[in-house]
Amino acid sequence: MAIISSVNIDGGPFDSTAIVGTVNGIPKGDKALNAAALADMFGSIMSDGVCPGDGTSFKVTAGSGLTVRVSPGKAWARGRMCSTDSQMTLDLSAGHSFKVFLRLDTYDGLWSVMVYQDDAGYLPVRSNLIYDMILAEVTVPSGVTAVTSSMIVDRRGNSEVCGYAGARTAG
């Protein structure tokens, strides 16, 4: 059997067989993949969301006074992963509603945990460059001096605004 015609398509990763240049003094191979290619590859096998693990990944809980704590965790969005071993503390204020969210910023190449004052009903940003996952909604009534667990609504399990990461399946 003879091959009549062929067309190469993108794939990988493969070991490079030749050095074709340097980037900041580091050799670049002929089969090197950029971050976008790897994210596309991982995104085809992992769905977006926080990694469920033991149920505490990026969980928002009451802190001291008018603060909330966000537990350490791991998450995936658009084929990119974040991981932190550090608990984070975010400041809130009385008399407002807030969204606590995890943001992937592909333009600046970073992940952030953020809080947004949401008296007007903020929806998560889902653009080509920004991907938000709402971890929790927090409503702090006027006149209170401390956030309590009853003020926090966990949104990690809501696939419309966050969801849990997992293996993509055919179908």
C-alpha atoms as an extended CHARMM CRD file, in Angstrom:
* protein
*
       171  EXT
         1         1  MET       CA              0.0000000000        0.0000000000        0.0000000000  PROA      1               0.0000000000
         2         2  ALA       CA              1.4130000000        3.3960000000       -0.9900000000  PROA      2               0.0000000000
         3         3  ILE       CA              0.6570000000        6.7220000000        0.6780000000  PROA      3               0.0000000000
         4         4  ILE       CA             -0.8490000000        8.9660000000       -1.9690000000  PROA      4               0.0000000000
         5         5  SER       CA             -1.0170000000       12.2230000000       -0.0120000000  PROA      5               0.0000000000
         6         6  SER       CA             -0.6270000000       13.5270000000        3.5420000000  PROA      6               0.0000000000
         7         7  VAL       CA             -1.1670000000       16.7210000000        5.4970000000  PROA      7               0.0000000000
         8         8  ASN       CA              0.5260000000       17.4030000000        8.8300000000  PROA      8               0.0000000000
         9         9  ILE       CA             -1.6830000000       18.4760000000       11.7260000000  PROA      9               0.0000000000
        10        10  ASP       CA             -0.8660000000       19.9770000000       15.1330000000  PROA      10              0.0000000000
        11        11  GLY       CA             -0.3080000000       17.5850000000       18.0140000000  PROA      11              0.0000000000
        12        12  GLY       CA              2.0930000000       16.7040000000       20.7620000000  PROA      12              0.0000000000
        13        13  PRO       CA              3.8600000000       17.0320000000       23.0150000000  PROA      13              0.0000000000
        14        14  PHE       CA              6.8390000000       15.4430000000       21.2940000000  PROA      14              0.0000000000
        15        15  ASP       CA             10.5620000000       15.5660000000       22.0160000000  PROA      15              0.0000000000
        16        16  SER       CA             12.3130000000       18.1320000000       19.8550000000  PROA      16              0.0000000000
        17        17  THR       CA             15.0320000000       16.8800000000       17.5320000000  PROA      17              0.0000000000
        18        18  ALA       CA             16.6160000000       20.2310000000       16.6980000000  PROA      18              0.0000000000
        19        19  ILE       CA             17.1880000000       23.6050000000       18.3600000000  PROA      19              0.0000000000
        20        20  VAL       CA             15.5990000000       26.3300000000       16.2240000000  PROA      20              0.0000000000
        21        21  GLY       CA             16.2680000000       29.3860000000       18.3750000000  PROA      21              0.0000000000
        22        22  THR       CA             16.4740000000       30.7420000000       21.9000000000  PROA      22              0.0000000000
        23        23  VAL       CA             14.0280000000       32.5590000000       24.1690000000  PROA      23              0.0000000000
        24        24  ASN       CA             15.7190000000       34.5860000000       26.9180000000  PROA      24              0.0000000000
        25        25  GLY       CA             18.7980000000       32.4180000000       26.5060000000  PROA      25              0.0000000000
        26        26  ILE       CA             16.8420000000       29.1460000000       26.7620000000  PROA      26              0.0000000000
        27        27  PRO       CA             16.9760000000       26.8370000000       23.7260000000  PROA      27              0.0000000000
        28        28  LYS       CA             13.6980000000       26.4000000000       21.8200000000  PROA      28              0.0000000000
        29        29  GLY       CA             13.1680000000       23.0680000000       20.1230000000  PROA      29              0.0000000000
        30        30  ASP       CA             11.5200000000       22.4220000000       16.7800000000  PROA      30              0.0000000000
        31        31  LYS       CA              8.5330000000       20.7450000000       18.4530000000  PROA      31              0.0000000000
        32        32  ALA       CA              8.0580000000       23.1850000000       21.3230000000  PROA      32              0.0000000000
        33        33  LEU       CA              4.4690000000       23.9600000000       22.3420000000  PROA      33              0.0000000000
        34        34  ASN       CA              3.3020000000       27.3020000000       23.6640000000  PROA      34              0.0000000000
        35        35  ALA       CA              0.9490000000       27.7820000000       26.6320000000  PROA      35              0.0000000000
        36        36  ALA       CA             -2.1080000000       28.1140000000       24.3800000000  PROA      36              0.0000000000
        37        37  ALA       CA             -1.4290000000       24.7340000000       22.7420000000  PROA      37              0.0000000000
        38        38  LEU       CA             -0.9980000000       23.0390000000       26.1240000000  PROA      38              0.0000000000
        39        39  ALA       CA             -4.1290000000       24.7360000000       27.5150000000  PROA      39              0.0000000000
        40        40  ASP       CA             -6.1010000000       23.5400000000       24.5000000000  PROA      40              0.0000000000
        41        41  MET       CA             -4.7880000000       20.0230000000       25.0800000000  PROA      41              0.0000000000
        42        42  PHE       CA             -5.6000000000       19.9910000000       28.8180000000  PROA      42              0.0000000000
        43        43  GLY       CA             -8.9280000000       21.7520000000       28.2330000000  PROA      43              0.0000000000
        44        44  SER       CA            -10.0320000000       18.8980000000       26.0140000000  PROA      44              0.0000000000
        45        45  ILE       CA             -9.6900000000       16.4430000000       28.9110000000  PROA      45              0.0000000000
        46        46  MET       CA            -10.4810000000       18.5720000000       32.0150000000  PROA      46              0.0000000000
        47        47  SER       CA            -13.6850000000       20.5240000000       32.6250000000  PROA      47              0.0000000000
        48        48  ASP       CA            -13.6660000000       23.9590000000       34.2740000000  PROA      48              0.0000000000
        49        49  GLY       CA            -14.2370000000       24.3810000000       38.0060000000  PROA      49              0.0000000000
        50        50  VAL       CA            -12.7010000000       23.9040000000       41.4340000000  PROA      50              0.0000000000
        51        51  CYS       CA            -11.2160000000       20.4830000000       42.1900000000  PROA      51              0.0000000000
        52        52  PRO       CA            -13.6160000000       18.7700000000       44.5960000000  PROA      52              0.0000000000
        53        53  GLY       CA            -10.9980000000       16.8900000000       46.6610000000  PROA      53              0.0000000000
        54        54  ASP       CA            -12.1470000000       16.7750000000       50.2810000000  PROA      54              0.0000000000
        55        55  GLY       CA            -14.8010000000       19.4650000000       49.7090000000  PROA      55              0.0000000000
        56        56  THR       CA            -12.7740000000       22.3770000000       51.0590000000  PROA      56              0.0000000000
        57        57  SER       CA            -11.0720000000       23.5350000000       47.8360000000  PROA      57              0.0000000000
        58        58  PHE       CA            -11.5850000000       27.3160000000       47.6580000000  PROA      58              0.0000000000
        59        59  LYS       CA            -14.3710000000       27.1380000000       50.2570000000  PROA      59              0.0000000000
        60        60  VAL       CA            -15.4370000000       30.5320000000       51.6210000000  PROA      60              0.0000000000
        61        61  THR       CA            -16.0390000000       30.6850000000       55.3960000000  PROA      61              0.0000000000
        62        62  ALA       CA            -16.5690000000       33.4230000000       57.9650000000  PROA      62              0.0000000000
        63        63  GLY       CA            -13.4000000000       35.0290000000       59.2460000000  PROA      63              0.0000000000
        64        64  SER       CA            -12.9880000000       37.3710000000       62.1690000000  PROA      64              0.0000000000
        65        65  GLY       CA            -14.9780000000       40.5900000000       62.0910000000  PROA      65              0.0000000000
        66        66  LEU       CA            -15.9850000000       41.6910000000       58.6220000000  PROA      66              0.0000000000
        67        67  THR       CA            -13.7450000000       39.2350000000       56.7750000000  PROA      67              0.0000000000
        68        68  VAL       CA            -14.1350000000       35.9400000000       54.9740000000  PROA      68              0.0000000000
        69        69  ARG       CA            -11.5350000000       33.2230000000       54.5770000000  PROA      69              0.0000000000
        70        70  VAL       CA            -10.9410000000       31.2830000000       51.3750000000  PROA      70              0.0000000000
        71        71  SER       CA             -9.4510000000       27.8260000000       51.8490000000  PROA      71              0.0000000000
        72        72  PRO       CA             -6.4770000000       26.5710000000       49.8420000000  PROA      72              0.0000000000
        73        73  GLY       CA             -7.3880000000       24.6650000000       46.7250000000  PROA      73              0.0000000000
        74        74  LYS       CA             -6.9310000000       23.7350000000       43.1040000000  PROA      74              0.0000000000
        75        75  ALA       CA             -8.9940000000       24.6650000000       40.0510000000  PROA      75              0.0000000000
        76        76  TRP       CA             -9.0600000000       24.3380000000       36.2800000000  PROA      76              0.0000000000
        77        77  ALA       CA            -10.3520000000       26.7820000000       33.6760000000  PROA      77              0.0000000000
        78        78  ARG       CA             -9.8290000000       26.6770000000       29.9410000000  PROA      78              0.0000000000
        79        79  GLY       CA             -7.0980000000       24.0660000000       30.2760000000  PROA      79              0.0000000000
        80        80  ARG       CA             -5.1200000000       26.0550000000       32.8370000000  PROA      80              0.0000000000
        81        81  MET       CA             -4.6700000000       25.0120000000       36.4470000000  PROA      81              0.0000000000
        82        82  CYS       CA             -4.1220000000       26.9650000000       39.6420000000  PROA      82              0.0000000000
        83        83  SER       CA             -3.0810000000       25.6740000000       43.0250000000  PROA      83              0.0000000000
        84        84  THR       CA             -2.4510000000       27.3170000000       46.3780000000  PROA      84              0.0000000000
        85        85  ASP       CA             -1.5730000000       25.9500000000       49.8010000000  PROA      85              0.0000000000
        86        86  SER       CA             -2.3550000000       29.2740000000       51.4930000000  PROA      86              0.0000000000
        87        87  GLN       CA             -5.5650000000       30.3800000000       53.1580000000  PROA      87              0.0000000000
        88        88  MET       CA             -6.6310000000       33.8490000000       52.0130000000  PROA      88              0.0000000000
        89        89  THR       CA             -8.5020000000       36.5500000000       53.9550000000  PROA      89              0.0000000000
        90        90  LEU       CA            -10.6860000000       39.1490000000       52.2330000000  PROA      90              0.0000000000
        91        91  ASP       CA            -12.2200000000       42.2790000000       53.7680000000  PROA      91              0.0000000000
        92        92  LEU       CA            -15.9400000000       43.0780000000       53.4090000000  PROA      92              0.0000000000
        93        93  SER       CA            -18.1540000000       45.8690000000       54.7550000000  PROA      93              0.0000000000
        94        94  ALA       CA            -21.5910000000       45.9860000000       56.3560000000  PROA      94              0.0000000000
        95        95  GLY       CA            -24.6640000000       46.8720000000       54.3280000000  PROA      95              0.0000000000
        96        96  HSD       CA            -23.6380000000       45.2320000000       51.0370000000  PROA      96              0.0000000000
        97        97  SER       CA            -23.7370000000       42.0260000000       49.0150000000  PROA      97              0.0000000000
        98        98  PHE       CA            -20.5510000000       40.5320000000       47.6330000000  PROA      98              0.0000000000
        99        99  LYS       CA            -19.3570000000       37.8760000000       45.2170000000  PROA      99              0.0000000000
       100       100  VAL       CA            -16.1420000000       36.0690000000       46.1130000000  PROA      100             0.0000000000
       101       101  PHE       CA            -14.6410000000       34.6680000000       42.9530000000  PROA      101             0.0000000000
       102       102  LEU       CA            -11.6460000000       33.0330000000       41.3540000000  PROA      102             0.0000000000
       103       103  ARG       CA            -10.3960000000       34.7730000000       38.2060000000  PROA      103             0.0000000000
       104       104  LEU       CA             -8.2150000000       33.4210000000       35.4140000000  PROA      104             0.0000000000
       105       105  ASP       CA             -6.6440000000       36.2910000000       33.4710000000  PROA      105             0.0000000000
       106       106  THR       CA             -4.9750000000       34.8440000000       30.3840000000  PROA      106             0.0000000000
       107       107  TYR       CA             -3.7700000000       38.2770000000       29.2070000000  PROA      107             0.0000000000
       108       108  ASP       CA             -1.6640000000       38.8890000000       32.3280000000  PROA      108             0.0000000000
       109       109  GLY       CA             -1.1010000000       35.1610000000       32.8930000000  PROA      109             0.0000000000
       110       110  LEU       CA             -2.3630000000       34.9820000000       36.4650000000  PROA      110             0.0000000000
       111       111  TRP       CA             -5.0280000000       33.6220000000       38.7750000000  PROA      111             0.0000000000
       112       112  SER       CA             -6.5590000000       35.7250000000       41.5840000000  PROA      112             0.0000000000
       113       113  VAL       CA             -9.1090000000       35.3300000000       44.3520000000  PROA      113             0.0000000000
       114       114  MET       CA            -11.1920000000       38.5140000000       44.4210000000  PROA      114             0.0000000000
       115       115  VAL       CA            -14.2050000000       40.0450000000       46.1240000000  PROA      115             0.0000000000
       116       116  TYR       CA            -16.6680000000       42.2660000000       44.2750000000  PROA      116             0.0000000000
       117       117  GLN       CA            -19.3120000000       44.4700000000       45.8900000000  PROA      117             0.0000000000
       118       118  ASP       CA            -22.4370000000       43.2630000000       44.1480000000  PROA      118             0.0000000000
       119       119  ASP       CA            -25.3820000000       45.4420000000       45.0910000000  PROA      119             0.0000000000
       120       120  ALA       CA            -26.3350000000       45.6170000000       41.3930000000  PROA      120             0.0000000000
       121       121  GLY       CA            -26.1360000000       41.8930000000       40.5490000000  PROA      121             0.0000000000
       122       122  TYR       CA            -22.7090000000       41.1470000000       39.0630000000  PROA      122             0.0000000000
       123       123  LEU       CA            -22.4710000000       38.2170000000       36.6800000000  PROA      123             0.0000000000
       124       124  PRO       CA            -19.1820000000       36.3720000000       36.1560000000  PROA      124             0.0000000000
       125       125  VAL       CA            -16.9890000000       37.6530000000       33.3040000000  PROA      125             0.0000000000
       126       126  ARG       CA            -16.4790000000       35.0180000000       30.6310000000  PROA      126             0.0000000000
       127       127  SER       CA            -14.5200000000       36.6080000000       27.7770000000  PROA      127             0.0000000000
       128       128  ASN       CA            -11.6000000000       35.4830000000       25.6330000000  PROA      128             0.0000000000
       129       129  LEU       CA             -9.1610000000       36.8400000000       28.2240000000  PROA      129             0.0000000000
       130       130  ILE       CA            -11.0160000000       36.5950000000       31.5670000000  PROA      130             0.0000000000
       131       131  TYR       CA            -12.7810000000       33.6150000000       33.1190000000  PROA      131             0.0000000000
       132       132  ASP       CA            -14.4650000000       34.0610000000       36.5270000000  PROA      132             0.0000000000
       133       133  MET       CA            -15.7620000000       31.3340000000       38.8190000000  PROA      133             0.0000000000
       134       134  ILE       CA            -18.0090000000       32.5220000000       41.6470000000  PROA      134             0.0000000000
       135       135  LEU       CA            -17.0610000000       30.7090000000       44.8520000000  PROA      135             0.0000000000
       136       136  ALA       CA            -19.6630000000       32.2770000000       47.1550000000  PROA      136             0.0000000000
       137       137  GLU       CA            -22.1640000000       35.0690000000       47.5790000000  PROA      137             0.0000000000
       138       138  VAL       CA            -22.0420000000       36.9560000000       50.8700000000  PROA      138             0.0000000000
       139       139  THR       CA            -24.7410000000       39.3250000000       52.1370000000  PROA      139             0.0000000000
       140       140  VAL       CA            -23.6750000000       41.4590000000       55.0990000000  PROA      140             0.0000000000
       141       141  PRO       CA            -26.5880000000       43.3820000000       56.6610000000  PROA      141             0.0000000000
       142       142  SER       CA            -26.1500000000       46.9820000000       57.8150000000  PROA      142             0.0000000000
       143       143  GLY       CA            -25.0180000000       47.4220000000       61.3860000000  PROA      143             0.0000000000
       144       144  VAL       CA            -23.3700000000       44.0250000000       61.8640000000  PROA      144             0.0000000000
       145       145  THR       CA            -19.7690000000       43.7840000000       63.0150000000  PROA      145             0.0000000000
       146       146  ALA       CA            -18.9980000000       40.2220000000       61.9630000000  PROA      146             0.0000000000
       147       147  VAL       CA            -19.7030000000       37.9030000000       59.0540000000  PROA      147             0.0000000000
       148       148  THR       CA            -21.4370000000       34.6640000000       60.0720000000  PROA      148             0.0000000000
       149       149  SER       CA            -21.8070000000       31.3940000000       58.1660000000  PROA      149             0.0000000000
       150       150  SER       CA            -25.5160000000       32.1050000000       57.5870000000  PROA      150             0.0000000000
       151       151  MET       CA            -24.5300000000       35.1180000000       55.4410000000  PROA      151             0.0000000000
       152       152  ILE       CA            -22.4980000000       32.9490000000       53.0250000000  PROA      152             0.0000000000
       153       153  VAL       CA            -24.0120000000       30.9850000000       50.1260000000  PROA      153             0.0000000000
       154       154  ASP       CA            -21.5910000000       28.4610000000       48.5890000000  PROA      154             0.0000000000
       155       155  ARG       CA            -21.7330000000       28.5850000000       44.7690000000  PROA      155             0.0000000000
       156       156  ARG       CA            -18.8720000000       26.1820000000       43.9580000000  PROA      156             0.0000000000
       157       157  GLY       CA            -21.2740000000       23.3660000000       43.0390000000  PROA      157             0.0000000000
       158       158  ASN       CA            -23.3060000000       25.5460000000       40.6570000000  PROA      158             0.0000000000
       159       159  SER       CA            -22.0270000000       24.7120000000       37.1710000000  PROA      159             0.0000000000
       160       160  GLU       CA            -23.5310000000       27.9240000000       35.7440000000  PROA      160             0.0000000000
       161       161  VAL       CA            -21.1690000000       30.1330000000       37.7750000000  PROA      161             0.0000000000
       162       162  CYS       CA            -18.3880000000       27.7830000000       38.9750000000  PROA      162             0.0000000000
       163       163  GLY       CA            -18.7720000000       24.0040000000       39.1440000000  PROA      163             0.0000000000
       164       164  TYR       CA            -16.4060000000       21.1820000000       39.9840000000  PROA      164             0.0000000000
       165       165  ALA       CA            -13.5410000000       20.2210000000       37.6750000000  PROA      165             0.0000000000
       166       166  GLY       CA            -13.3400000000       16.7130000000       36.3830000000  PROA      166             0.0000000000
       167       167  ALA       CA            -12.4860000000       14.5460000000       33.4180000000  PROA      167             0.0000000000
       168       168  ARG       CA            -14.4470000000       15.3300000000       30.2750000000  PROA      168             0.0000000000
       169       169  THR       CA            -16.2810000000       12.3460000000       28.8780000000  PROA      169             0.0000000000
       170       170  ALA       CA            -17.4690000000       11.6290000000       25.3680000000  PROA      170             0.0000000000
       171       171  GLY       CA            -21.1290000000       11.9870000000       24.6600000000  PROA      171             0.0000000000
